[in-house]
Structures are given as structure tokens and as C-alpha cells.
Amino acid sequence: MHTDRRTIIQAAATLPLSALGASTAFAQTSTSASATAPAMDVTHALARYLVTASYDDLPANVRKEGVRTLLNWVGVAIGGSRHETVDIAVSALSPFSGPQQASLFGRRERFDIMNAAFINGVSSHIFDYDDTHLKTIIHPAGPVASAILALSEMQPVSGREFLNALVLGIETECRIGNAVYPNHYDVGWHITGTAGVFGAAAAVGKLLKLNEQQMTWALGLAASQPVGLRESFGSMNKSFNPGRAASSGIFAAVLASKNFTSSDAMIEAKRGWANTISTKQDYNEILGDLGKRYEAALNTYKPFACGIVMHPAIDAAIQLRNESKLSADQVERVELKVHPLVLELTGKRTPQQGLEGKFSIYHAVAVAIVEGAGGEKQFSDRAVTDPTVVSLRSKVVPAVTPGIKPEQVDMTIVLKDGRHLHRHIEHAIGSLEVPMTDKQLETKFSDLADGILPAVMIRRVMDACWNVESLPSAAEIAKMSAVA
């Protein structure tokens, strides 16, 4: 549920057009025909770029962000591996899994690469703690990293090849997402799944060394497998979407590698992917400045394990709590001035389960004041039923306010003694303006992996991620991330 926070969420896209004024965030994105590239040869041109793009072409800052993306993704995949959702998926699919080809992060089981990619994708998204491309709200690493790490355990993949494929996959899904966002998201599609399948297919296809025609078919077969609806948010089904995008992407690339054909224009054709599932198609977003402008360099990482539109409020609540050493019993009410998107996406007043809490601004603010944090423990079943948190969330009063942007919040905590504590957040921690540092990413990783991997192994996995470009085999990361 994902340049700057002004474009988070060119966001207003999740709202009906009639509810928004002419100054909405997504007004920056033109939907006119004159702003789009001709709808010809888009799929083929993208495929041509993918098969020729090399590791040496990647700028240093793009490589570094790719490494940070990998570290963050491995951490959340390990951290989510013991969630009930993953237990259920493992139990349900185990009787149908093929050869034990690939690792499950944070677990002992090994599955065939299709099912391993699916389960690792689920695991990495279940906490809603994974990376976010703010322009589209895509969580890019889940579909791509899940697919190519599974493949790397089946065939030799060097660290340099892996990082190149990861970046190209992320670039593919985010560019395709840009082409249809926000209209596509607005009608109810979960864009991480619908665009993520292209990223997985492209990355796997790159590692399988598909030729231009085969890559075109792989993208076409990916186009035939859009997955994910926003109605699933707050349930296990939400994390199904990036998992399925990962396995579907492998499916597409493997079939294409054996010359299973598709249309050569599945993205842009009149009855193709973009025209079928969106009223906006901007093909310049897919093909413009390929190899020069990198969407993969714009990835961000969550400090809080929930929908990103709540992050400014959590940031403000934690700051005020810590500065004034607040306790819940001091609070009379918490007034929030927010963008309409906040209540559209996170308006659940009385969440009953941890997954629902991730979409409740009431819970997020209350638990941040009570516990001073917004990690996975604060969005657990335990946290949403905690009596102190439940009592405080009834005092949280969000109000849609003109002039407040999606990336902002204006918070006033009114105390019972009459004091008013105020904080305006322009850009929350985790944004492009206030990015998480490498050290903060390591702390997040360690917290997630604690109790799943031994401390010495946590350090080894992090080091392997940081040094992926020098690894002779990317499969080392997957194998180290499993439980012996």
C-alpha cells in the first residue's frame, strides 16, 4: 500500500475524481494523448532494451540503491517468515511442491522455484514493511527479488548478474506502473501485483538470457497475468499479490525461453494490457530515457510497518511522545489534519487483527504514543487488542484539511492538563527527503531477523547483501537466509 512525497502518491488517484480539486497531486501527470508516445512497438522496444542492458551500464548511485533494496527486502522476507500467513501457505502448498530447488527465507523447508518465489514474496510483504516506489506506491522488490533469488539456486548467477537483473526488473515494473498510474490504481487494482509481474518476467528473462523476441513474449505472457485488487488490503490476500506476481513472472519467462509465443504488442495494443486495465496510457513513461533515467534509484524504505500514508502521523506522534515523555493517560485527544487519501486508505476505526491495524490511522497514532514505535510488533494481533491502545485510539480525531498534502500531517495533542503539543511533518522519515540511512536499514534488518536467525548469521547475511556485486553466486544469500 507506495521523486518526493509530493509524488507519493500522485495519490489522490485513489480517490474518485469528483472528490478532488484541480490542484490534486496527480494533476502533475498528464493523461492527454499529446503527452504519450505513439502506441506502437512499446513491448518490443522495452524487450530490446532489457536484453542489451548490462551491469556496466548502471550508474554508481543506481547500483547502490539496488544493494539497499536487496538488503531491505531480505530483512523483511526473513522477518515475515514465521507469520501465520506464511505457515498456512507452506502447509497448503507443500503437498503440491515439486523438487526442493529453492530456500524459504527464515525457514527450513525447500520448495520448487515457483512455489518458493511465491512464498518468499508473501513473506516479504506480510508486514507491509517492504520498499516503496512513491510515484506509484509499487513495492518493487517483492515480485522481482523473490523470483530471481529462487532462480539463482537452480542455475549459476553471479552477484553482478543478479544486481543487474534486480535493477532491470524494478525499472520495468515501475516504468509500466508510471504509464497507468493513478487511474489504474484508482479503480481498484493492486499495482504491486499487476505491474510487478512484468518486473519478475523481465528479471528472470534477463538471467535466462532470452533473446529479443523471447523477451517480448515473456512481457506478453506477463501481461496476461495481472494479479491483485485493493479490496484485499487488510487480509492475507494482500501479500498473495506480490508472491503471485513473482511466480507468474517466472512462469512467463520460462515459457518464453522455450519459444511459447505471445502477441508482440501485449502492453500497448488496443486490447492489450494498458488499454484494458487503465483509462490512462503514457508510453513515454515506459520508453523515455531508457538507460538514463532510473526509477530504481527512487526507491524508499519504510521505518514503519504499515501503509505509507500513515508514516507522517506516526513520525509526529513518536516525536511528541519522546520529547514530552507522554503516557496515554495524559492525552485528552489527538487532532490530525490530513489529506483525503489518509482516510480513504486507512480509515478503519476498530481493527480486530494486526493486518487490519496496518490500515487504521486511529490505531497507528495510538500505538505510536503508547509504545513509541511503529514496527511489526505494533501491528500485531496483540497490539490492536491492547486495552490502552484501544482506549486511546477513540481519542484520535483525523480531519481532512485543504492544503495538506499526502506526505504531510499537522498534529496537535491536547493534554488533560490543558497543554497543546504541536508538530507539523513536511516529509516523514523514510521519504526521499529524509531517507533511512544504511545504519538504520541494518537496525531494521537485525530487529526483523532477531529470533529467527542467530546473531552471527544475521551479520553474515547483511554483509553478503552489501557485497552482492562481488559474490560468485547470488544463491549464497538465499541459502544463508534459510534456517539450517
N, C-alpha and C positions, 0 to 999 in steps of 0.2 A: 504495500500500500504504500512515487517517487517519482560559464553559466552561474547563476546565483539563485538565491532563494526567491528572487523575483520571478524566476522561471521554473521554480519547483514544479511548479505545479501550474504551469501555464494554466493552471489549475482550475481555474474557475471552470475549466472544462468539465469537471464532474457535476456541474450544476446545470439545470435547464437554462437554455439561452435567455428565456424571458426573465429569469431571476437576476440577470447580470446587466450592469450598465456598460456603456461604450468604453469605459476605461478599464475593463477587466483584464486580468493578467494575460489571458490568451489572445487578447486583441493584437499582440505583437506578432502573432503567427498568421500569415495571410492564407486565406483559403481560395483566393481567386485564381482562375485559370491562368491569368497572365503571370502569376508568381511561380508556376510549376513548370518543370521541364516537360518536353513532349513525352507523351506516354508511349514511348517506343524503345525497345531494346533495354529496358531497365534491368530486368533479371539477367540478361546475358552480359550486359556491361558490368554489373556487380560481380558476376561469376568470373569474368576476365580479370578484374582487379584482385579477387581473392586468390586465384591460382598463381598469380605472378608476384604478389606482395611478399617480401622476405623480412626476416628478422633484422637484417642490416638496415632496412628502410625505416625502422621505428626510431623516432627521436628519443633522446635520453629521458625526458620527462614522461613520455608515454610508457616506456619500459618500467620506470619507477612506479608509476601509478598501477601498472599491471601487476607488479610484485605486491604492492599494498593491497590490491584487490584480492589476490590469491591468499595472502596471509589472513585477511579478514574472513574470507569465505571458509577456509579450512577451520578456523576457530569456531564459527557459528555452526558448521556441519558437525564438528565433534560435540559442541555444546548441546545441540538438539537431539543427539543420537539416542538418548535414553527417555525421550518424551513418549508418552503413551501412544501418540500418533504413529511414531516410528515402530514401536513394539507391535502395533496392530498390522502395519504394512508388512513387516517381516513375517509375522505369523500367517497372514493371508497369502502372501506370495511364495513362501518357502516351498510348498508342495509343487509349485509350477516352475521354479527356477531351474535353469539349465546348469551347465558346468560352472564350477566355482572359479570364475575368471577374475573377479574383482573384489576389492575390500569394501566393507561398510565402515564408514568413519565412526570411531568410538565404539565399535562392536567387534565381536569375534566372528560372526557369520561372514561367509563369502558367497556371492551370487554371480550369475551371469552378468555380462556388462550392461544389458538393457535394464534389468531389474536393479542392479547396483546403482546405476546412474539415477534411476527413478527415486530410490530410497534415499540416496545421499542428497538429491535435490529437495526432497521433502524435509529431511533433517536440517538442511541449511536454512530453510525458510520458516520453520515452525515457530520460532521465537519472534519472527518479524524484525530481525536484528541484522539482516544482511545489507549489502551495499545498495545504493540508490543513485540512479541517473536522474537528477532532479528535473530535467526538462520534460521527462516523460513519466516519471515515477516507476520506471522499469527497475527491477532488481537484477542487474545484468549477469552476475557471476553464477547464480544458481543453475540455470539451464546449461551454460557453457562449461564451467569447471566440472560439474557433475559428469558430463558426457566425456570430456577428453581425459580426465583422470581415470575413469573406468577403462577407456580405450588404451591408455598408456600401460596398463597392467597386462594387456593382451599382445601388444606389439611394441617394439623398441621406439621410444620417443625421448629425444634429448630435452634437457631443460630449455634450451634456446628455441627448439621447435615448439615446445609446449607453450612458452610465453607468447610466441608469435601467433599461435592458433588461438590462445585465450584473448589476446587483444583484437584479432580479426573477428572473432565471434562476437565479442562485445560491440565492436564497431558496427557489425552487420545488424544486430538486433536493435541497437539504439538509433541508427540511421533510419531503419524501416519504421521504428516506433515514431520517430520525429515526423515522418511523412504522413502519418494518420492521426497523431495526437493533436488536439484533445478530443476531437469528435468521436473517434473510435472508443476511447475510454468513457466518454460521456454516456454513451448508450448502454454501457454495462459490461464491456469486455475487460478481462483482467490482462493488461498489456504485457505483463511479465511472461505469461504463457503464450499469448498469441504472437508476440514478436520474438520471444525467447527461443522458440523452435527454430527460427532462421539462424540465430546465433549458434545454436548447438550443431545444426546441419553444416554450417559454414566451417566451424572449427574442426569438427570431425572430418569433413571432406578435405580440409587442408592437410590433416595428418595422414589421411588415406591417399594423399597425392592425386586427387581427382584431376582430370583434365578439364578444360573449359566447358565442354559440352556436358560432362558428368556433373560438374558443379552447378551448372544451370538446372539440370534435372533435380539435383539434391535440393536446391532452393525451391523448385516447383513442388517437389514432394513435401517439403516443409510447409509450403503454402496451403496444402491440402489438409493440414493437421492443426488448425488453430485450437487452442485449449484455454479455458478459464473464463468465468463470469464473476463479476463483482458481488453478486448475491452470495457467493461462497465465503466472503470475508467474515471472520469471527468463528469459523469452523475449521475442522481438519482439511476440508476440501481446498482451502486457500493454498496450502502448501503442496497439495496434489499438483497444482498447475505448473510450477517450475520443474517439479520432478518429472511430470509427463512430457513437458517440453524438451527436457534432456534426453529421455529415452526415444521420443519421437524424432528428434534430430539425428540420433544415431541411426535409427531405422531408415530415415531418408537418405543419409549419406552412404550407408552400406548398400542399400538397393541401387543407388545411382552408380556405385563403384562397379556393379555388375551389369551396367547399361540398362537398368529399369528406367524407362523413359517417362517424361512429363512434357507438358507444354513448355516452350521456350520463353513464354511471357506470362508466367503464372502470377507475378506480382502486379503487373500493370495492365493486363488485358481487361477488356470491357467486363468480362465475367470472371476476372481473376480476383486475387486476394484483396487488394486495396480498394477496388471499386465495390466489392461485395460486402465488406465489413466496415466501411467508413464512408462518410459523406465528404471527407477531405482527403485529397491525394496531392502531396507536394513532392514530386520526384527529385527536385533539386536537393532535398534533404538526404536522399539516398546516394545520389551520384556526385553532388557538388563537392569539389576539392578533395576527392578521394586521395588518401595518402598525404594530405597536407593538413586538413582539419580533423582532429581526432576527438570524437565523442568519448572514447575510452579514457581520455585524460581528464574528463569532467566527473568521474565517479566520486561518490562520497560515502561515508561510513557512519553508521548510527551509534551514538553513545547511549541511546535508549531503545529498549526492545519493544517498539510499538510503531504505529502509524506515524509517519514523519511530520504530519501537520500538527501533532501534539507536542513536538520537541521544544518549540519556543516556550510553551506554558510550563513544561517540566523544568526546563532550564531556569526560568524565572522563579518557580516555586522552590527549587533547591537552593538557589542563591539567597532568597529571602529567609528561608528556614535556617540556613547555616549562619548568616550574618546576625540574625536576632535570636538564635538558639530557640526557635519556636517549638512548641509542643501542640498537639491537636486541640487540647482543651483550652488553649488561649484564643482560638480562632472563632470569631463570630460569623464571618462569611468571607468567601474569596471571589472577588469580582474580576471577570475576564472580558476584555474587549478583543474580539476575534473576527477573522474573515469567515464568510459563509461556509467555506469548504470545511471548516473545523466541525461544525455541527452536522453537515452533510455526511461526512465520513466517520465521525467519532462521537455521535450523539447518543450512544447507549447509556441510559441513566442508571440502570440497575444490572450490571453484568453479573452473571451467575458462575461463569467459568473464566479461567485465566485467558483463554483465547478471545473471549468477548471483551475482557478488560483492555485489550490492545486497541479497541475501537470505542473507548469511553473516555472522553475528556474529563468527566467527573471523577472517574477512578484515577486517571493518570495524575491529576493535580493533587488529589487527596493522598495517594500513596507516596508521592514525592515529598509532601510536607511531613507525613508520618515517618517515613523511612529514609528520607534524604537521598534517594536513588531512583533509577528507572530501568534497572536491568531485568534479566529474565525472571528473577525471584520476585520482582514487584508486579509481574503479570502472570502469576501462578494462580491456581485454584485457591491456595492458601491466602494469598494477598487479597483477592476480590471478596473473600468472605470474612476477612478480619474485622471484628466489630468496630474498632477505632477508625479504620479506613471507611467502612460502610457509613458510619455516623458522619464523618467529615465530608464525604462526597455529596451529601444532601445540602451542604453549605456552599458548594461550588456553583457559581452563577455566571455562565458564559453568555455574552450578548454580542450578536452580530453587529458590527460597527463600521459605518462607511469610513473609508480611508485606511483601514487596517489591511495590510497585505497578508497573503497566506504564510509568509515566512516570519511574520511578526506576532507579538502579543503585547497587550498592555494589562498588567496585573496589579490589583490593589487588594491586599489582605487586611481586612478590618478586624481588629482585635477586640476582645471583650472589655479591655480597659480603655477603649476609645482611640487607641493609636491606629494610624493608617500606614501600612508599609507598601511602597510602590516600586514597581520595576517595569521598564519597557525594554523588550528584547527586539532588536532590529534584525539580528542574524544569530541563530542558536548555534551552540557548539555542534560540530559535525557538518556544518554548511561549507561551501567553498570559501566563504569569507572567514570562517573560524574553523578550519579543518582539524580533525583529530590528528595528533602527532603520531610519529612512529611508536613512541613510548606508550602513548595512550592505546594504540592498537594492540601492542603487546600485553598491556594490562588487561584489556578486554579479552584477548585470546586466553590468557592464563586463567582468568576468572571462569570462562566458559568451560575450559578443559579440566579444571580442578575437580578431582574426584572421579574422573573418567580415565585420564592418563596419568602415570607417575610424573612427578615434577621434573625429573631429569629428561623424560621423553617429551614433555611439553616444550622444554628448551630446545631439544633436538629438532622437533618438527618446525618450530618457529625459525630456527637457523636455516633449515632446508628450504623453507619458503623464501626467506630473504635472499638466499643464494641459488635460487632455482636456475638462473642462467648458466651456472657452472656445473649443474648436475648432469652426469652422463645419462641418467634415466629419471624422468619425472615420476615414474612409478614409485620411487623411494618415498615420496611424500605420502602417497596413499597407503603404502604398507606401514609406514611409521605411525600413521594416524589411526590405524586399527588397534584393537586390543589383542595382545598376544594370548 
